[in-house]
Amino acid sequence: MHDDRSPSMVRLAAASLVGTAIEFYDFFVYGTAAALVLGPLFFPTVSPLAGTFAAFGTFAVGFLSRPLGSALFGPLGDRYGRRPVLVFSLLLTGVATVAVGFVPTYDSIGAAAPVLLLTLRFLQGLGLGGEWGGAVLLTAEHAPERRRGLWAGIPQIGPSVGFLLANGVMLALSATLSEADFRSWGWRVPFWAAAVLVAAGLLLRAQLTESPQFRELAERDERAATPLAEVVRGHWRLVLLTAGGLAVGYAVFYTVTTWSLAYGTERLGVDRTVMLGCVMAAVAALGAVTPLAAHLGDRFGRRSMCLAGCAGTVLWMFPMVALLGTGRAPLMFLGFLGALLAFVAMFAVTAAYLPELYEPRVRCTGAALGYNLGGVLGGGLTPLVATALSRGDGPPWGVAAYLTGVALLSLGCFALLPETRPADGTDRPLPRPMEAGEAAV
């Protein structure tokens, strides 16, 4: 293991962070475009509300394909190494993202436009499904045990950075271009910009070294012959519990960063730049506190932090919706901030928690499957459900009730999972991974 102060560990964590930020930039820029412009451009024959539904439907496809990406790239990571997965997943996501910027609208090619959009979104999700497992495993498996949570939490800043990059470009274009220019070509610029970011990410990731735990497995010839089959056969309960536990994090994050943009601009009449500014400020705070939350996971335990995050979500969803309904920027920001602080308690420790739950020979497959299935449950469906629940007049209390219900489900799932990090912070062997049908300890 590297010493936690060594330059190699710093370089490794930084490279993982940059690559993850680029991949999530690609994923998030689509979500913002779906909330702001894709409905009328690609689904103009339906009502504005139905267009929003359709745009969020293509958004959801990216989540549905993420577990398939895990099933594809995860076994490659367990058989051939974590490092190759990072390169191929970044390339796939990047090419699909750039291509979205060139898709003609419905007015130009008719029904072929949304079909192309759907296909590229599917490929985006496929690549991202392989990204997370490789990035966090490469960092977690290099990290010293006592600070595994902190170092593995560094790549978890990447989604915040990617979101801020994507929305910063959108905000700048929205503020400087006319409405006609933004809808004509301005929204495409963030997709085209992904080409430069992907090239930089590939250069960084080509210099990474393979994780020591995988090298040991390869040297002893103990790699799983069929990692996906082993996970499905022996760890299916663990996969389902982790997916259910992580569902609330996805639900909260995409309620704040995607659905609220559409609701605020379309239903409340808040200016697009104001909504983007409120959300971006809250996400910037999320990124800033991620290392602290990850460190607390080293100190107090991973599961303890996840349970605290679920409880905080239960308590905050109704206040968040009330604050959003005011349409006032400071109050909306406060609502978003409280929700994301509850979210980060879970999110920051996930990069250490999920790998610790699986044995090294199937770790890339198992951790990625649980993580991305949680995205299907919580992220892909939430903008659609929230849009449906907010159709009436008055504050969308149904959205708050839905998120509270998801939080209670996740709370129950985390309660059934074992703790992997002792609360006293001492070094002890990791618990034996749970088998199918086994109770938590």
ABEGO torsion letter per residue (X at the ends): XBBAABAAAAAAAAAAAAAAAAAAAAAAAAAAAAAAAAAAAABAABBAAAAAAAAAAAAAAAAAAAAAAAAAAAAAAAAAEAAAAAAAAAAAAAAAAAAAAABBBAAAAEAAAAAAAAAAAAAAAAAAAAAAAAAAAAAAAABBAAAAAAAAAAAAAAAAAAAAAAAAAAAAAAAABBAAAAAAAAAAAAAAAAAAAAAAAAAAAAABBBBAAAAAAAAAGABBABAAAAAAAAAAAAAAAAAAAAAAAAAAAAAAAAAAAAAAAAAAGBBAAAAAAAAAAAAAAAAAAAAAAAAAAAAAEAAAAAAAAAAAAAAAAAAAAAAAAAGBAAAAAAAAAAAAAAAAAAAAAAAAAAAAABBAAAAAAAAAAAAAAAAAAAAAAAAAAAAAAAABBEBBAAAAAAAAAAAAAAAAAAAABBBABBAAGBBBBBBBBBBBGBBBX
